[in-house]
């Protein structure tokens, strides 16, 4: 049986597959088997990606000898509890997020398959009760957090659907049914992630939260290779100062707002007076250093 499975793994990689998504691999409770499976896959294609559908703590399978990543449902749950369900505000969210960040080594986090929806969950638009602003906040976070972002087909055009089988509905090929503004927004975020090395490979820093208000910021990268996400998940506008000392950004660095336009000169180790309307966010990136 093992030889048969390994032959199948080799065959599809030879046909051009980029890796394997392994369905509930925890139900094959045999670490030696998965170590051998990994060896077979990596011998066939060292760059092949191995992701296990694990819904809980994946440390057992992420020691470098089994999978490259897991389906990061724990992150999905945390984000939805904060932004969609309102179970806690940003400070309590950050405490939980930091614990998740500390659980895995940085190189392991980069391999996580970051999901907000799948064939096993209610549709994203349904999970947020149709609030498009919350979908945008979730995507902003996902596209700036370490891991491999995964968009479930149809979520990009605002498909709805409840629990299985509703979440597995056919894609609406009639473009009149699409939320094209939402799709364009996601395309812009994907383009920024491809453009900015910091968003794909940079170190992760939680920069800011607020004890009462639903404000949050994190950064990726260091110095001139830095990008910052800022979210106002609250119900009224706020003006925020974002500290950058953890990222090694020198005074005089100019950060550009990549979604709304405008530049911010770093003073006193921070981006000052960044104004955000309610339920919005933006991404800023270091562009240049000017004399101060």
Backbone as JSON, one array per atom type, in Angstrom:
{
  "sequence": "XXXXXXXXXXXXXXXXXXXXXXXXXXXXXXXXXXXXXXXXXXXXXXXXXXXXXXXXXXXXXXXXXXXXXXXXXXXXXXXXXXXXXXXXXXXXXXXXXXXXXXXXXXXXXXXXXXXXXXXXXXXXXXXXXXXXXXXXXXXXXXXXXXXXXXXXXXXXXXXXXXXXXXXXXXXXXXXXXXXXXXXXXXXXXXXXXXXXXXXXXXXXXXXXXXXXXXXXXXXXXXXXXXXXXXXXXXXXXXXXXXXXXXXXXXXXXXXXXXXXXXXXXXXXXXXXXXXXXXXXXXXXXXXXXXXX",
  "N": [[0.83, -1.21, 0.0], [1.91, 1.25, 0.83], [3.93, 1.55, -1.14], [2.33, 1.84, -3.4], [0.94, 4.27, -2.86], [3.14, 6.02, -2.75], [4.02, 5.81, -5.36], [1.92, 7.02, -6.73], [2.19, 9.62, -5.74], [4.68, 10.34, -6.85], [4.07, 10.17, -9.58], [2.14, 12.22, -10.22], [3.56, 14.51, -9.57], [5.55, 14.33, -11.47], [4.01, 14.85, -13.68], [3.69, 17.53, -13.51], [2.46, 18.7, -11.3], [2.48, 20.93, -8.5], [2.69, 20.21, -5.91], [1.29, 18.65, -2.95], [-1.87, 18.66, -1.41], [-2.96, 17.46, 1.5], [-5.52, 15.5, 2.64], [-7.1, 15.6, 5.75], [-4.68, 14.51, 7.19], [-3.94, 13.88, 9.75], [-5.48, 11.77, 10.44], [-4.21, 9.57, 9.55], [-2.39, 8.25, 11.66], [0.55, 8.23, 11.95], [3.61, 9.05, 12.14], [6.0, 8.19, 11.0], [5.22, 7.24, 8.5], [4.45, 9.65, 7.2], [6.85, 10.99, 7.23], [8.32, 9.43, 5.47], [6.77, 9.76, 3.19], [7.21, 12.5, 2.7], [9.97, 12.42, 2.11], [9.94, 10.97, -0.29], [8.47, 12.72, -1.95], [10.07, 15.08, -1.94], [12.43, 14.13, -3.01], [11.59, 13.7, -5.57], [10.73, 16.24, -6.43], [12.29, 18.87, -5.21], [11.22, 21.38, -4.7], [8.54, 21.03, -4.31], [5.38, 21.56, -2.7], [4.08, 20.73, 0.41], [1.13, 20.47, 2.06], [-0.84, 20.04, 4.88], [-4.17, 19.25, 5.75], [-4.97, 20.38, 8.54], [-6.77, 21.24, 11.35], [-6.18, 22.29, 13.77], [-3.68, 22.9, 16.31], [-0.62, 22.61, 14.72], [2.0, 21.81, 15.29], [3.18, 19.3, 15.65], [3.41, 18.24, 13.07], [5.03, 19.99, 11.78], [7.83, 20.1, 11.99], [9.82, 20.1, 10.18], [10.22, 17.66, 9.02], [7.97, 16.53, 7.98], [5.38, 18.06, 6.93], [5.21, 21.09, 4.91], [3.49, 23.1, 5.54], [0.32, 23.87, 7.15], [-3.27, 23.91, 6.76], [-4.33, 26.92, 7.76], [-6.48, 27.2, 9.8], [-6.79, 28.02, 12.39], [-5.91, 30.69, 12.44], [-7.86, 31.81, 10.79], [-10.2, 31.44, 12.37], [-9.58, 33.08, 14.57], [-9.42, 35.65, 13.35], [-12.04, 35.97, 12.34], [-13.51, 35.86, 14.72], [-12.7, 38.24, 15.87], [-13.13, 40.36, 13.88], [-15.56, 39.8, 12.55], [-17.39, 38.6, 14.33], [-17.17, 40.0, 16.66], [-16.28, 39.17, 19.2], [-14.22, 40.01, 20.8], [-12.18, 42.93, 21.32], [-9.52, 44.84, 19.73], [-7.22, 44.73, 21.41], [-7.45, 42.38, 22.99], [-7.56, 40.63, 20.87], [-4.92, 40.9, 19.87], [-3.41, 39.76, 21.95], [-4.1, 37.06, 21.67], [-3.3, 36.67, 19.03], [-0.53, 37.08, 19.18], [0.22, 34.87, 20.69], [-0.32, 32.87, 18.84], [1.49, 33.6, 16.88], [3.88, 33.15, 18.22], [3.94, 30.43, 18.44], [4.91, 29.03, 16.22], [7.92, 28.63, 14.34], [9.52, 31.33, 12.52], [10.13, 30.64, 9.8], [8.43, 28.53, 9.43], [5.92, 29.71, 9.66], [5.82, 31.1, 7.26], [5.16, 29.13, 5.49], [2.56, 28.39, 6.0], [-0.77, 27.67, 4.95], [-2.88, 30.11, 4.4], [-6.16, 30.59, 5.08], [-9.45, 31.93, 4.57], [-11.81, 30.93, 3.92], [-13.32, 27.89, 2.72], [-14.15, 24.75, 1.09], [-15.2, 23.5, 3.24], [-16.25, 25.29, 5.04], [-18.57, 27.93, 5.95], [-19.39, 30.33, 3.43], [-17.27, 33.2, 2.96], [-18.49, 35.77, 2.67], [-20.96, 35.21, 3.73], [-20.24, 34.5, 6.32], [-19.56, 36.97, 7.38], [-21.93, 38.23, 7.42], [-22.72, 39.6, 5.14], [-21.32, 42.01, 5.13], [-19.41, 43.98, 3.36], [-17.28, 45.67, 3.97], [-16.02, 44.45, 6.11], [-15.06, 42.12, 4.9], [-13.09, 43.25, 3.28], [-11.31, 44.23, 5.24], [-10.48, 41.8, 6.33], [-9.18, 40.62, 4.14], [-7.13, 42.5, 3.75], [-5.62, 42.03, 6.06], [-4.92, 39.31, 5.65], [-3.35, 39.35, 3.3], [-1.11, 40.66, 4.11], [0.07, 39.26, 6.08], [2.33, 36.72, 7.35], [2.66, 33.71, 5.42], [0.94, 31.62, 3.01], [-1.38, 33.05, 1.15], [-4.71, 32.0, 0.53], [-7.38, 32.04, -1.59], [-10.67, 31.14, -1.69], [-12.53, 29.84, -4.38], [-14.81, 32.05, -5.93], [-15.21, 33.65, -3.67], [-13.95, 35.97, -4.28], [-15.72, 37.4, -5.84], [-17.83, 37.81, -4.24], [-19.54, 35.65, -3.56], [-22.13, 33.9, -1.79], [-23.1, 31.57, 0.8], [-24.12, 28.96, 2.95], [-23.46, 26.43, 5.41], [-21.97, 23.28, 4.42], [-23.96, 21.56, 2.06], [-24.03, 24.1, 0.84], [-21.88, 25.84, 0.72], [-20.4, 24.89, -1.36], [-21.29, 25.68, -3.81], [-21.85, 26.23, -7.38], [-19.68, 28.2, -9.4], [-20.63, 31.53, -10.32], [-20.89, 32.22, -13.53], [-22.0, 34.27, -14.99], [-21.26, 37.5, -15.34], [-22.73, 39.62, -14.45], [-23.6, 39.01, -11.98], [-21.48, 39.39, -10.33], [-19.57, 40.97, -7.74], [-17.85, 43.39, -8.7], [-16.24, 45.49, -7.81], [-15.26, 44.55, -5.4], [-13.74, 42.4, -6.3], [-11.79, 43.78, -7.82], [-10.52, 45.17, -5.79], [-9.33, 43.06, -4.34], [-7.61, 42.07, -6.32], [-5.84, 44.22, -6.45], [-4.62, 44.07, -3.92], [-3.33, 41.59, -4.14], [-1.51, 42.19, -6.18], [0.08, 44.07, -4.84], [1.21, 42.46, -2.87], [2.78, 40.79, -4.44], [4.53, 42.68, -5.45], [5.92, 43.78, -3.25], [8.58, 42.73, -1.47], [8.81, 42.56, 1.29], [6.24, 41.91, 2.21], [6.01, 39.28, 1.53], [8.23, 37.9, 2.53], [9.28, 39.21, 4.74], [10.24, 39.9, 8.2], [7.93, 39.71, 10.97], [6.09, 42.12, 12.78], [4.13, 43.09, 15.43], [2.71, 46.14, 15.84], [0.99, 48.04, 17.0], [-1.85, 48.56, 19.04], [-4.97, 49.32, 20.68], [-6.25, 50.03, 23.9], [-8.99, 50.55, 24.24], [-10.21, 51.24, 21.78], [-10.89, 49.87, 18.51], [-8.37, 49.47, 17.04], [-5.5, 48.73, 15.06], [-2.21, 47.66, 14.1], [0.31, 46.17, 12.08], [3.66, 45.3, 11.06], [5.83, 44.41, 8.31], [9.06, 43.24, 7.49], [12.17, 45.17, 7.44], [13.77, 48.31, 8.11], [14.52, 50.02, 5.13], [13.22, 48.18, 3.63], [10.39, 47.85, 4.28], [6.98, 47.36, 5.17], [3.71, 48.34, 6.16], [0.7, 47.53, 7.76], [-2.35, 49.06, 8.59], [-5.26, 49.11, 10.51], [-8.53, 50.29, 11.06], [-10.89, 49.06, 12.8], [-13.06, 49.95, 14.09], [-16.11, 51.87, 14.78], [-16.05, 54.54, 14.25], [-14.26, 57.39, 12.87], [-10.64, 57.61, 13.17], [-7.54, 59.11, 14.1], [-4.24, 58.1, 13.91], [-1.11, 57.4, 15.42], [1.63, 55.51, 14.4], [3.96, 53.45, 15.79], [7.33, 52.72, 14.87], [9.75, 51.77, 15.78], [10.5, 49.15, 16.33], [11.06, 48.14, 13.88], [13.37, 49.15, 12.86], [13.4, 51.5, 11.34], [14.65, 54.45, 10.03], [14.75, 57.96, 11.04], [13.26, 60.36, 8.86], [12.58, 58.69, 6.82], [10.34, 58.08, 4.19], [7.06, 57.02, 3.98], [4.76, 55.64, 1.76], [1.28, 55.75, 1.14], [-0.29, 53.13, -0.15], [-2.79, 52.47, -1.05], [-4.49, 54.64, -0.88], [-3.09, 56.86, -1.59], [-0.73, 59.57, -1.04], [1.89, 60.66, 1.24], [3.95, 59.94, 4.12], [6.12, 61.27, 6.44], [8.54, 59.87, 8.47], [8.81, 60.64, 11.81], [10.23, 61.02, 15.02], [10.36, 58.29, 15.4], [8.01, 57.22, 14.35], [5.07, 56.84, 12.27], [3.1, 59.58, 11.8], [-0.12, 60.91, 12.59], [-2.0, 59.46, 10.95], [-4.94, 59.15, 9.34], [-7.95, 57.34, 9.44], [-11.04, 56.31, 8.11], [-14.01, 54.76, 9.61], [-14.05, 51.14, 9.81], [-12.08, 50.58, 7.88], [-8.89, 50.2, 6.22], [-5.35, 50.38, 5.44], [-2.33, 50.04, 3.47], [1.06, 50.78, 3.88], [4.25, 51.66, 2.54], [7.81, 51.79, 2.81], [9.57, 54.18, 0.98], [11.64, 56.07, 0.38], [14.43, 58.02, 1.69], [14.63, 61.17, 3.15], [16.29, 64.33, 3.71], [16.31, 65.62, 7.0]],
  "CA": [[0.0, 0.0, 0.0], [2.81, 2.41, 0.84], [4.56, 1.67, -2.46], [1.3, 2.34, -4.33], [0.74, 5.68, -2.57], [4.34, 6.76, -3.14], [4.05, 5.84, -6.83], [0.95, 8.05, -7.13], [2.81, 10.92, -5.43], [5.72, 10.61, -7.85], [3.47, 10.28, -10.91], [1.53, 13.53, -10.48], [4.62, 15.51, -9.58], [6.19, 14.23, -12.78], [3.1, 15.45, -14.66], [3.74, 18.99, -13.37], [1.84, 19.2, -10.08], [3.41, 21.71, -7.68], [2.73, 19.69, -4.55], [0.15, 17.86, -2.48], [-2.72, 19.05, -0.29], [-3.26, 16.16, 2.09], [-6.8, 15.57, 3.33], [-7.08, 15.11, 7.14], [-3.56, 13.57, 7.36], [-3.86, 13.46, 11.15], [-6.2, 10.51, 10.6], [-3.18, 8.52, 9.41], [-1.65, 8.61, 12.87], [1.8, 7.49, 11.77], [4.6, 10.04, 11.73], [7.0, 7.56, 10.15], [4.69, 7.21, 7.15], [4.5, 10.98, 6.6], [8.26, 11.31, 6.97], [8.71, 8.73, 4.24], [6.05, 10.44, 2.1], [7.94, 13.73, 2.42], [11.23, 12.09, 1.45], [9.61, 10.6, -1.67], [8.06, 13.93, -2.67], [11.18, 16.01, -2.1], [13.38, 13.52, -3.95], [11.03, 13.88, -6.92], [10.76, 17.68, -6.71], [12.65, 19.53, -3.95], [10.42, 22.58, -4.49], [7.13, 20.69, -4.14], [4.77, 22.08, -1.46], [3.27, 19.75, 1.13], [0.28, 21.12, 3.05], [-1.78, 19.13, 5.51], [-5.42, 19.83, 6.25], [-5.0, 20.25, 9.99], [-7.63, 22.32, 11.82], [-5.77, 22.69, 15.12], [-2.24, 23.09, 16.48], [0.07, 21.75, 13.77], [3.43, 21.71, 15.59], [3.64, 17.91, 15.48], [3.67, 17.94, 11.65], [5.77, 21.11, 11.2], [9.18, 20.09, 12.53], [10.76, 20.03, 9.06], [10.37, 16.3, 8.51], [6.71, 16.04, 7.45], [4.72, 18.99, 6.01], [5.71, 22.46, 4.81], [2.5, 23.97, 6.15], [-1.01, 23.32, 7.37], [-4.36, 24.86, 6.49], [-4.25, 27.69, 9.0], [-7.83, 27.52, 10.26], [-6.72, 28.74, 13.67], [-5.86, 32.11, 12.13], [-9.2, 32.18, 10.29], [-11.1, 31.53, 13.52], [-9.21, 34.26, 15.35], [-9.8, 36.85, 12.61], [-13.5, 36.09, 12.3], [-13.99, 36.18, 16.07], [-12.45, 39.66, 16.1], [-13.68, 41.32, 12.92], [-16.91, 39.48, 12.11], [-18.29, 38.23, 15.42], [-17.05, 40.97, 17.74], [-16.11, 38.51, 20.5], [-13.3, 40.82, 21.58], [-11.64, 44.07, 20.59], [-8.2, 44.62, 19.15], [-6.19, 44.39, 22.39], [-7.6, 40.95, 23.28], [-7.15, 39.95, 19.63], [-3.46, 40.88, 19.78], [-2.89, 38.77, 22.89], [-4.3, 35.74, 21.05], [-2.5, 36.63, 17.82], [0.87, 36.92, 19.57], [0.4, 33.47, 21.09], [-0.27, 32.1, 17.6], [2.75, 33.97, 16.23], [4.99, 32.55, 18.97], [3.85, 28.97, 18.41], [5.65, 28.46, 15.09], [9.12, 29.33, 13.91], [9.21, 32.24, 11.41], [10.16, 29.97, 8.5], [7.24, 27.68, 9.36], [4.79, 30.59, 9.4], [5.81, 31.46, 5.84], [4.62, 28.01, 4.72], [1.17, 28.1, 6.34], [-1.78, 28.0, 3.95], [-3.77, 31.02, 5.11], [-7.49, 30.5, 4.48], [-10.6, 32.57, 5.19], [-12.95, 30.13, 3.53], [-13.0, 26.68, 1.97], [-15.32, 23.9, 0.84], [-15.64, 22.97, 4.53], [-16.72, 26.38, 5.9], [-19.54, 28.82, 5.3], [-18.76, 31.33, 2.57], [-16.76, 34.35, 3.67], [-19.49, 36.83, 2.7], [-21.99, 34.77, 4.66], [-19.67, 34.54, 7.68], [-19.53, 38.37, 7.85], [-23.32, 38.71, 7.29], [-22.85, 40.49, 4.0], [-20.63, 43.28, 5.33], [-18.26, 44.03, 2.45], [-16.16, 46.36, 4.62], [-15.3, 43.46, 6.92], [-14.32, 41.28, 3.95], [-11.89, 43.98, 2.87], [-10.38, 44.21, 6.37], [-9.92, 40.44, 6.44], [-8.22, 40.43, 3.05], [-5.96, 43.32, 4.05], [-4.8, 41.3, 7.03], [-4.4, 38.06, 5.08], [-2.34, 39.62, 2.27], [0.07, 41.28, 4.71], [0.51, 38.38, 7.16], [3.15, 35.61, 6.82], [1.93, 32.54, 4.98], [0.54, 31.57, 1.6], [-2.81, 33.35, 1.12], [-5.52, 31.13, -0.32], [-8.73, 32.58, -1.79], [-11.61, 30.11, -2.14], [-13.17, 30.31, -5.61], [-16.09, 32.72, -5.75], [-15.16, 34.67, -2.63], [-13.47, 37.21, -4.88], [-16.84, 38.12, -6.45], [-18.87, 37.98, -3.24], [-20.48, 34.54, -3.44], [-22.62, 33.56, -0.46], [-23.44, 30.16, 0.98], [-24.0, 28.49, 4.32], [-22.69, 25.22, 5.65], [-21.98, 22.23, 3.39], [-23.32, 21.73, 0.74], [-24.24, 25.42, 0.25], [-20.59, 26.5, 0.49], [-19.75, 24.29, -2.54], [-22.08, 26.04, -4.98], [-21.15, 26.48, -8.64], [-19.25, 29.58, -9.64], [-21.56, 32.26, -11.2], [-20.15, 32.71, -14.69], [-22.63, 35.49, -15.45], [-20.54, 38.57, -14.65], [-23.67, 40.56, -13.85], [-23.78, 38.6, -10.59], [-20.23, 39.6, -9.61], [-19.2, 42.22, -7.09], [-16.6, 43.67, -9.41], [-15.4, 46.37, -6.99], [-14.59, 43.68, -4.44], [-12.73, 41.65, -7.06], [-10.72, 44.71, -8.16], [-9.78, 45.44, -4.55], [-8.48, 41.9, -4.06], [-6.54, 42.05, -7.32], [-4.87, 45.23, -6.06], [-3.86, 43.54, -2.79], [-2.44, 40.54, -4.66], [-0.43, 42.86, -6.9], [0.99, 44.66, -3.86], [1.97, 41.38, -2.23], [3.81, 40.36, -5.4], [5.48, 43.77, -5.64], [6.68, 44.1, -2.05], [9.24, 41.56, -0.89], [8.55, 42.53, 2.73], [4.97, 41.26, 2.49], [6.14, 37.84, 1.3], [9.34, 37.26, 3.26], [9.79, 40.04, 5.84], [9.93, 39.6, 9.6], [6.62, 40.2, 11.37], [6.1, 42.92, 14.0], [2.87, 43.71, 15.85], [3.19, 47.48, 16.14], [0.08, 48.96, 17.68], [-3.27, 48.32, 19.28], [-5.51, 50.34, 21.59], [-6.99, 49.32, 24.94], [-10.44, 50.72, 24.12], [-10.69, 51.34, 20.39], [-10.58, 48.71, 17.66], [-7.3, 49.9, 16.15], [-4.47, 47.68, 14.99], [-1.2, 47.79, 13.04], [1.5, 45.31, 12.09], [4.64, 45.6, 10.02], [6.65, 43.33, 7.75], [10.35, 43.68, 6.98], [13.06, 46.0, 8.26], [14.4, 49.46, 7.48], [13.99, 50.47, 3.84], [12.38, 47.11, 3.09], [9.34, 47.76, 5.28], [5.59, 47.64, 4.82], [2.9, 48.44, 7.37], [-0.76, 47.46, 7.66], [-3.07, 49.75, 9.66], [-6.7, 48.86, 10.43], [-9.5, 50.86, 11.99], [-12.04, 48.17, 12.78], [-14.1, 50.55, 14.9], [-17.29, 52.45, 14.14], [-15.89, 55.97, 14.0], [-12.92, 57.69, 12.35], [-9.57, 57.85, 14.12], [-6.21, 59.5, 13.63], [-3.38, 57.16, 14.62], [0.35, 57.4, 15.28], [2.07, 54.11, 14.35], [5.38, 53.35, 16.14], [8.11, 51.88, 13.95], [11.09, 51.52, 16.32], [10.8, 47.71, 16.26], [11.39, 47.77, 12.5], [14.64, 49.74, 12.44], [13.18, 52.55, 10.34], [15.38, 55.66, 10.45], [14.04, 59.22, 10.83], [13.36, 60.88, 7.5], [12.04, 57.74, 5.85], [9.01, 58.42, 3.68], [6.15, 55.91, 3.71], [3.67, 55.97, 0.85], [0.01, 55.04, 1.3], [-0.39, 52.46, -1.45], [-4.19, 52.3, -1.44], [-5.23, 55.91, -0.92], [-2.23, 57.95, -2.01], [-0.19, 60.41, 0.02], [3.14, 60.24, 1.86], [4.13, 60.24, 5.54], [7.52, 61.35, 6.84], [8.73, 59.29, 9.8], [9.4, 61.51, 12.82], [10.14, 60.49, 16.39], [10.21, 56.84, 15.35], [6.64, 56.81, 14.09], [4.23, 57.48, 11.27], [2.23, 60.43, 12.6], [-1.38, 61.49, 12.12], [-2.63, 58.68, 9.87], [-6.38, 59.18, 9.56], [-8.69, 56.27, 8.78], [-12.48, 56.22, 8.37], [-14.38, 53.5, 10.27], [-14.1, 49.89, 9.05], [-11.18, 50.66, 6.72], [-7.48, 50.01, 6.49], [-4.48, 50.68, 4.31], [-0.96, 49.52, 3.48], [2.08, 51.78, 3.6], [5.56, 51.07, 2.28], [8.95, 52.7, 2.79], [9.94, 54.5, -0.4], [12.88, 56.83, 0.26], [14.85, 58.78, 2.87], [14.88, 62.58, 2.82], [17.01, 65.06, 4.75], [15.43, 66.22, 8.01]],
  "C": [[0.86, 1.26, 0.0], [3.45, 2.63, -0.53], [3.59, 2.25, -3.47], [1.1, 3.85, -4.12], [1.94, 6.51, -3.02], [4.45, 6.85, -4.67], [3.09, 6.9, -7.36], [1.54, 9.44, -6.89], [3.84, 11.29, -6.48], [5.09, 10.91, -9.22], [2.95, 11.7, -11.15], [2.53, 14.67, -10.38], [5.34, 15.51, -10.91], [5.33, 14.84, -13.88], [3.03, 16.97, -14.54], [3.03, 19.54, -12.16], [2.9, 19.88, -9.21], [3.48, 21.21, -6.25], [1.48, 18.91, -4.22], [-0.54, 18.55, -1.32], [-3.3, 17.76, 0.26], [-4.5, 16.26, 2.98], [-6.72, 14.87, 4.69], [-5.93, 14.12, 7.41], [-3.37, 13.13, 8.81], [-4.61, 12.15, 11.39], [-5.36, 9.3, 10.16], [-2.16, 8.82, 10.51], [-0.33, 7.85, 12.9], [2.85, 8.46, 11.25], [5.65, 9.46, 10.79], [6.53, 7.5, 8.7], [4.82, 8.59, 6.49], [5.94, 11.44, 6.38], [8.73, 10.66, 5.68], [8.03, 9.37, 3.03], [6.78, 11.72, 1.71], [9.23, 13.43, 1.67], [11.0, 11.74, -0.01], [9.29, 11.84, -2.5], [9.26, 14.84, -2.94], [12.28, 15.44, -2.99], [12.91, 13.72, -5.38], [11.09, 15.34, -7.34], [11.05, 18.41, -5.4], [11.82, 20.76, -3.64], [8.94, 22.29, -4.29], [6.64, 21.12, -2.76], [3.87, 21.0, -0.87], [2.47, 20.46, 2.21], [-0.74, 20.13, 3.57], [-3.02, 19.86, 5.98], [-5.55, 19.5, 7.73], [-5.76, 21.46, 10.53], [-7.18, 22.88, 13.17], [-4.26, 22.88, 15.13], [-1.48, 22.09, 15.6], [1.53, 21.49, 14.08], [3.97, 20.3, 15.35], [4.09, 17.65, 14.04], [4.59, 18.98, 11.0], [7.17, 21.24, 11.81], [10.25, 19.98, 11.43], [10.92, 18.65, 8.46], [9.06, 15.72, 7.97], [6.11, 17.05, 6.46], [5.42, 20.34, 5.99], [4.77, 23.45, 5.48], [1.23, 23.21, 6.44], [-2.04, 24.35, 6.92], [-4.61, 25.63, 7.79], [-5.63, 28.16, 9.46], [-7.82, 28.24, 11.6], [-6.67, 30.25, 13.46], [-7.21, 32.6, 11.64], [-10.17, 32.38, 11.45], [-10.85, 32.79, 14.32], [-9.66, 35.54, 14.66], [-11.31, 37.04, 12.57], [-14.07, 36.43, 13.67], [-13.81, 37.67, 16.37], [-13.28, 40.55, 15.18], [-15.13, 41.06, 12.53], [-17.88, 39.25, 13.27], [-18.22, 39.17, 16.6], [-16.91, 40.35, 19.12], [-15.16, 39.27, 21.4], [-12.8, 41.95, 20.69], [-10.17, 43.83, 20.3], [-7.14, 44.21, 20.18], [-6.25, 42.9, 22.74], [-7.23, 40.12, 22.06], [-5.64, 39.83, 19.55], [-2.85, 39.88, 20.75], [-2.99, 37.37, 22.29], [-3.43, 35.59, 19.81], [-1.03, 36.41, 18.15], [1.16, 35.49, 19.99], [0.48, 32.58, 19.87], [1.04, 32.35, 16.86], [3.93, 33.27, 16.89], [5.03, 31.03, 18.84], [4.75, 28.35, 17.35], [6.89, 29.29, 14.78], [8.8, 30.21, 12.7], [9.19, 31.55, 10.05], [8.98, 29.03, 8.33], [6.01, 28.53, 9.05], [4.68, 30.95, 7.91], [5.18, 30.36, 4.98], [3.18, 27.68, 5.03], [0.24, 28.48, 5.19], [-2.88, 28.8, 4.64], [-5.12, 31.07, 4.4], [-8.48, 31.33, 5.28], [-11.89, 31.84, 4.86], [-12.49, 28.92, 2.74], [-14.29, 25.9, 1.74], [-15.9, 23.32, 2.13], [-16.19, 24.03, 5.47], [-17.81, 27.17, 5.19], [-18.75, 29.83, 4.47], [-18.37, 32.56, 3.38], [-17.82, 35.46, 3.77], [-20.66, 36.48, 3.62], [-21.5, 34.86, 6.1], [-19.67, 35.96, 8.24], [-20.9, 39.03, 7.71], [-23.45, 39.8, 6.24], [-22.14, 41.82, 4.11], [-19.35, 43.32, 4.49], [-17.05, 44.7, 3.09], [-15.33, 45.38, 5.46], [-14.51, 42.5, 6.04], [-13.02, 41.97, 3.55], [-10.86, 44.03, 4.0], [-9.7, 42.86, 6.5], [-8.89, 40.19, 5.35], [-6.97, 41.27, 3.25], [-5.04, 42.61, 5.02], [-4.14, 40.1, 6.36], [-3.24, 38.31, 4.12], [-1.09, 40.28, 2.83], [0.63, 40.44, 5.85], [1.36, 37.26, 6.58], [2.3, 34.39, 6.51], [1.61, 32.64, 3.51], [-0.96, 31.84, 1.53], [-3.55, 32.47, 0.12], [-6.94, 31.7, -0.39], [-9.61, 31.48, -2.38], [-12.41, 30.66, -3.32], [-14.54, 30.93, -5.29], [-16.1, 33.78, -4.67], [-14.74, 36.01, -3.21], [-14.57, 38.02, -5.54], [-18.04, 38.19, -5.51], [-19.9, 36.87, -3.16], [-20.89, 34.33, -1.98], [-22.95, 32.08, -0.4], [-23.2, 29.73, 2.42], [-23.17, 27.24, 4.41], [-22.87, 24.23, 4.49], [-23.39, 21.64, 3.28], [-23.42, 23.13, 0.14], [-22.91, 26.1, -0.09], [-19.87, 25.96, -0.74], [-20.51, 24.6, -3.83], [-21.23, 26.33, -6.2], [-20.8, 27.95, -8.78], [-20.23, 30.27, -10.6], [-20.82, 32.87, -12.39], [-20.76, 33.95, -15.32], [-22.03, 36.66, -14.67], [-21.47, 39.61, -14.04], [-23.93, 40.23, -12.38], [-22.55, 38.88, -9.74], [-20.22, 40.93, -8.89], [-17.83, 42.6, -7.65], [-15.68, 44.6, -8.62], [-14.61, 45.55, -5.98], [-13.46, 42.91, -5.11], [-11.53, 42.54, -7.4], [-9.87, 45.02, -6.94], [-8.84, 44.28, -4.22], [-7.34, 41.8, -5.06], [-5.45, 43.06, -6.97], [-4.01, 44.72, -4.91], [-2.89, 42.44, -3.25], [-1.25, 41.15, -5.39], [0.58, 43.47, -5.93], [1.82, 43.59, -3.16], [3.07, 40.87, -3.16], [4.9, 41.41, -5.55], [6.43, 43.94, -4.46], [7.27, 42.84, -1.42], [8.93, 41.44, 0.6], [7.27, 41.79, 3.06], [5.03, 39.75, 2.28], [7.15, 37.2, 2.25], [9.78, 38.01, 4.52], [9.4, 39.54, 7.21], [8.63, 40.29, 9.98], [6.71, 40.92, 12.71], [4.68, 43.41, 14.28], [3.22, 45.06, 16.45], [2.28, 48.26, 17.08], [-1.28, 48.32, 17.88], [-3.71, 49.36, 20.3], [-6.38, 49.65, 22.63], [-8.51, 49.47, 24.86], [-10.95, 50.64, 22.69], [-10.2, 50.15, 19.57], [-9.55, 49.11, 16.59], [-6.17, 48.89, 16.21], [-3.49, 48.02, 13.88], [-0.14, 46.7, 13.2], [2.39, 45.67, 10.93], [5.33, 44.34, 9.54], [7.94, 43.94, 7.24], [11.1, 44.55, 7.96], [13.54, 47.19, 7.44], [13.72, 49.9, 6.19], [13.16, 49.4, 3.13], [11.25, 46.85, 4.08], [7.98, 48.05, 4.67], [4.76, 47.55, 6.08], [1.42, 48.35, 7.01], [-1.35, 48.2, 8.86], [-4.56, 49.53, 9.44], [-7.43, 49.69, 11.48], [-10.75, 50.02, 11.89], [-13.2, 48.71, 13.61], [-15.19, 51.2, 14.08], [-17.21, 53.95, 13.96], [-14.46, 56.26, 13.54], [-11.92, 57.94, 13.47], [-8.33, 58.32, 13.39], [-5.2, 58.79, 14.53], [-1.92, 57.51, 14.38], [0.83, 55.95, 15.37], [3.56, 54.05, 14.67], [6.1, 52.34, 15.26], [9.48, 51.5, 14.51], [11.47, 50.05, 16.24], [11.28, 47.29, 14.89], [12.69, 48.4, 12.01], [14.5, 50.77, 11.35], [13.81, 53.85, 10.83], [14.52, 56.89, 10.23], [14.27, 59.75, 9.42], [12.89, 59.92, 6.43], [10.63, 58.16, 5.46], [8.24, 57.13, 3.4], [5.02, 56.39, 2.81], [2.45, 55.11, 1.15], [-0.34, 54.44, -0.06], [-1.83, 52.27, -1.92], [-4.93, 53.62, -1.62], [-4.42, 57.08, -1.45], [-1.77, 58.77, -0.82], [1.04, 59.8, 0.65], [3.18, 60.69, 3.32], [5.61, 60.2, 5.86], [7.65, 60.82, 8.27], [9.46, 60.3, 10.69], [9.24, 60.83, 14.17], [9.83, 58.99, 16.39], [8.82, 56.36, 15.02], [6.07, 57.48, 12.85], [3.18, 58.27, 12.04], [0.97, 60.81, 11.84], [-1.92, 60.78, 10.87], [-4.12, 58.58, 10.17], [-7.07, 58.09, 8.76], [-10.18, 56.37, 9.11], [-12.81, 54.9, 9.06], [-14.4, 52.33, 9.29], [-13.26, 49.96, 7.77], [-9.75, 50.39, 7.18], [-6.66, 50.38, 5.28], [-3.11, 50.03, 4.53], [-0.02, 50.64, 3.11], [3.4, 51.08, 3.41], [6.63, 52.14, 2.27], [9.41, 52.92, 1.35], [11.29, 55.19, -0.53], [13.22, 57.46, 1.6], [15.15, 60.21, 2.41], [15.63, 63.22, 3.98], [16.01, 65.7, 5.71], [16.19, 67.24, 8.85]]
}
